[in-house]
Amino acid sequence: VVAGIWAVLIMLSKILDGLIDIPLASFADNLKSKWGRRRPALVLGLIPMILAYIGFLNPIAGPVKSLVNTIWCGVMLCIFYSFYTLTMGTYYATFSEIVDNDGDRLSLSNFKTVFDIVYYVMGYALIPLMISARINIRIVGYIFLPLVLLMLIPISLIKEPSSLDKDRNDAQKKEIHVGMVQSFKYCIANKSFVIWMVIYCFLQFGLQIYITGQNVYYSGIMNLQGFQMTILMACVYAPVPFTLIL
């Protein structure tokens, strides 16, 4: 890719990723089908996400640095982020369809966290090991691609009935459907949610510094010294005690 243009396209894709969260969540919450809301939304998100992932691994102009490849990869990244958002948002929403109360939802969430650790081990230990063994990054990408099918597990566990109006009983039809704008108002008026978002912002900020610092340090793009890395990592972890207290 052409580095300067690619940097701009990444920025635009990140902005898009932030803007589409609420509209896609609203779409998934209000989806009407005979299979309910969550099953179709999960599949609708997963298939384009996989296709964009494959498209990203296969630039249309071959392995040469070109404007065409740069734009192609930028478009694939935007598509990937969009449908990744729909997939993950729906995936987490299935928790309330699989179990019946907050306690079970918390247990399910904690259970998933254990497997998130496995994901981090693969991402930050196994994949770099494969790359250092001179396995092409595209081959590595294809090796791990089948793991995405694990996202389909909730489909067999969801208890949700049809969401079509004709299949709903009188009590279900009287349920109040909250629109996108009202959902947003509820969120920003919720003190606990706002505090949680502040903490999450610190988390994401620190995570991005950490990932970028590690990539730069090991790639040798910049001649970072050990002391500079120490300062960088200190900036990453310094907010942690305060966010834990908050």
Secondary structure, DSSP 8 states (H G I E B T S, - for coil): --HHHHHHHHHHHHHHHHHTHHHHHHHHHT---TTTTHHHHHHHHHHHHHHHHHHHHS-TT-SS--HHHHHHHHHHHHHHHHHHHHHHHHHHHTHHHHSSSHHHHHHHHHHHHHHHHHHHHIIIIIHHHHHHTT--HHHHHHHHGGGGGGGGGGGGT------SGGGS-HHHHTS----HHHHHHHHHT-HHHHHHHHHHHHHHHHHHHHHHHHHHHHHTSS---HHHHHHHHHHHHTTHHHHHH-
